[in-house]
Amino acid sequence: MEQGEKNRRKLVVEGSEVLENFEKQVLEIWAKGLRLDPTHTKLRENYALLSMRLGVEYSIKSSRFRKNANALQKLDKKEAASVQFAKAKAMEKKAQKLLRQALNHFLKLKQMGISPGKINTYLGQTYFFLRNYSLAIYHLRSAIDSGELSPTRKRKLEKSILQIKQLQGK
């Protein structure tokens, strides 16, 4: 029982770190693109394309996060109300808002007939980051549902978090 509680607390901390770093990582990737393309046009096109590809996927992740939040509230109301949890929830909401804005931007570009530019490296990097972010959240949620981390799931979670940290240059 005590081990399960300890695992849940660890998952909240690690999960909130992943969420907190989401926006920072995406902004860093696109800042590099801005330096390479001073006209910014191609960057804006690719940013919009990125958002179109990830907008739906991110909505799914958002519902996963809500389920995660509900599970935590049932398990431990005090933990769910913690500063880290609130911070993670706020960051997730902000990131989702940014993706919604970019999706609208993409639709406008599409109406204007503008094709994607050449900064696909950044599109790929961001997609890879979000894929690992999604996997980490999935494993966190499953572990919280069961109250413990199986050795296999723990390995997968650590791998996802490690890859995210590598992308952040940590």
matplotlib code that plots the C-alpha trace (Angstrom):
import matplotlib.pyplot as plt

x = [0.0, 2.8, 4.8, 1.7, 1.3, 5.0, 4.8, 1.7, 3.5, 6.6, 4.3, 2.7, 6.1, 7.5, 4.3, 4.2, 7.8, 7.0, 4.0, 5.9, 8.7, 6.3, 5.9, 9.5, 10.7, 8.4, 9.3, 13.1, 12.7, 10.9, 13.3, 16.0, 13.9, 13.4, 17.1, 17.6, 14.7, 14.7, 11.7, 9.7, 7.3, 8.3, 8.5, 4.9, 3.8, 5.5, 4.3, 0.7, 1.3, 2.7, -0.3, -2.7, -0.9, -0.8, -4.0, -6.2, -3.6, -3.1, -6.8, -6.7, -3.7, -5.7, -8.6, -5.9, -4.7, -8.2, -8.7, -5.4, -6.5, -9.8, -7.9, -5.6, -8.4, -10.1, -6.9, -5.6, -7.4, -4.5, -2.0, -4.3, -4.5, -0.7, 1.1, 2.9, -0.4, -2.0, 1.1, 1.0, -2.7, -2.2, 0.7, -1.3, -4.2, -1.8, -0.1, -3.5, -4.5, -1.3, -2.1, -5.7, -4.4, -1.9, -4.6, -6.6, -3.5, -3.0, -6.6, -6.1, -2.8, -4.6, -7.4, -4.7, -3.1, 0.3, 2.2, 4.5, 8.0, 11.3, 11.9, 10.7, 13.6, 11.8, 8.5, 10.0, 11.8, 8.6, 6.6, 9.2, 9.0, 5.2, 5.2, 7.4, 5.4, 2.2, 3.8, 5.0, 1.5, 0.0, 2.3, 1.8, -2.0, -1.9, 0.4, -1.8, -4.9, -3.2, -1.5, 2.0, 4.5, 5.2, 8.9, 8.1, 5.9, 8.5, 11.2, 9.0, 8.1, 11.8, 12.7, 10.0, 11.1, 14.8, 14.1, 12.2, 15.1, 17.6, 15.6, 15.7, 19.5, 19.6]
y = [0.0, 2.4, 1.5, 2.2, 5.6, 6.4, 5.4, 7.6, 10.6, 9.9, 9.7, 13.1, 14.7, 13.1, 13.7, 17.4, 17.8, 16.4, 18.7, 21.7, 21.2, 20.8, 24.4, 25.3, 22.5, 23.4, 27.1, 26.3, 24.2, 26.9, 29.6, 27.8, 27.8, 31.6, 32.1, 30.0, 31.7, 35.4, 35.9, 33.7, 32.8, 29.1, 28.8, 30.0, 27.6, 24.6, 25.7, 25.7, 22.3, 20.9, 22.1, 20.5, 17.2, 17.3, 19.2, 16.1, 14.0, 16.6, 16.7, 13.0, 13.6, 16.2, 13.8, 11.3, 14.0, 14.7, 11.0, 11.0, 14.0, 12.3, 9.2, 11.2, 13.1, 9.8, 8.4, 11.3, 14.7, 16.3, 15.2, 16.3, 19.8, 20.1, 23.0, 20.6, 19.2, 22.6, 23.8, 20.9, 21.3, 25.0, 24.2, 21.6, 24.0, 26.7, 24.2, 23.1, 26.8, 27.3, 24.3, 25.5, 28.9, 27.3, 25.1, 28.2, 29.7, 26.6, 26.8, 30.4, 29.5, 26.6, 28.9, 31.2, 28.2, 28.4, 25.1, 23.9, 25.2, 23.4, 23.6, 20.0, 19.2, 21.3, 19.7, 16.2, 17.2, 18.6, 15.5, 13.2, 15.2, 15.1, 11.3, 10.6, 13.0, 11.1, 7.8, 9.0, 10.3, 7.0, 5.0, 7.4, 7.1, 3.3, 3.2, 5.5, 3.5, 0.3, 2.0, 0.7, 0.5, -2.9, -3.4, -3.3, -0.2, 1.5, 0.8, 2.2, 5.3, 6.0, 5.6, 8.1, 10.6, 10.1, 10.7, 13.9, 15.1, 14.3, 16.5, 19.2, 18.9, 17.8]
z = [0.0, 1.0, -2.1, -4.4, -2.7, -3.2, -6.9, -7.4, -5.9, -8.1, -11.2, -10.4, -10.2, -13.4, -15.3, -14.3, -15.4, -18.8, -19.2, -18.0, -20.5, -23.4, -24.4, -23.8, -26.1, -29.0, -28.7, -28.7, -31.9, -33.7, -32.5, -34.3, -37.4, -37.1, -37.0, -40.2, -42.1, -41.5, -43.8, -41.3, -44.1, -44.4, -40.6, -40.3, -43.0, -41.3, -37.8, -39.2, -40.9, -37.6, -35.8, -38.3, -37.9, -34.2, -33.3, -33.2, -31.5, -28.8, -28.1, -27.4, -25.1, -23.4, -22.6, -21.3, -19.0, -17.7, -17.0, -15.3, -13.2, -12.3, -11.2, -9.0, -7.4, -6.5, -5.1, -3.1, -3.1, -1.3, -3.9, -6.8, -5.3, -5.0, -6.6, -9.1, -10.3, -10.7, -12.5, -14.9, -15.6, -16.4, -18.7, -20.5, -21.1, -22.4, -24.8, -26.1, -26.7, -28.7, -30.9, -31.5, -32.6, -35.0, -36.4, -37.3, -38.8, -41.0, -42.2, -43.3, -45.1, -46.8, -48.1, -49.5, -51.4, -49.6, -49.7, -46.8, -46.7, -46.2, -42.4, -42.0, -39.6, -37.0, -37.8, -37.4, -34.1, -32.6, -33.8, -32.2, -28.9, -28.8, -29.7, -26.7, -24.5, -25.5, -24.7, -21.3, -20.4, -21.5, -19.3, -16.4, -16.6, -16.8, -13.8, -11.8, -12.7, -11.4, -8.5, -9.4, -12.2, -13.6, -14.5, -18.3, -18.0, -15.8, -18.5, -21.2, -19.2, -18.4, -22.0, -23.1, -20.4, -21.3, -25.0, -24.1, -22.0, -24.8, -27.1, -24.6, -24.5, -20.8]

ax = plt.figure().add_subplot(projection="3d")
ax.plot(x, y, z, "-o")
ax.set_aspect("equal")
plt.show()
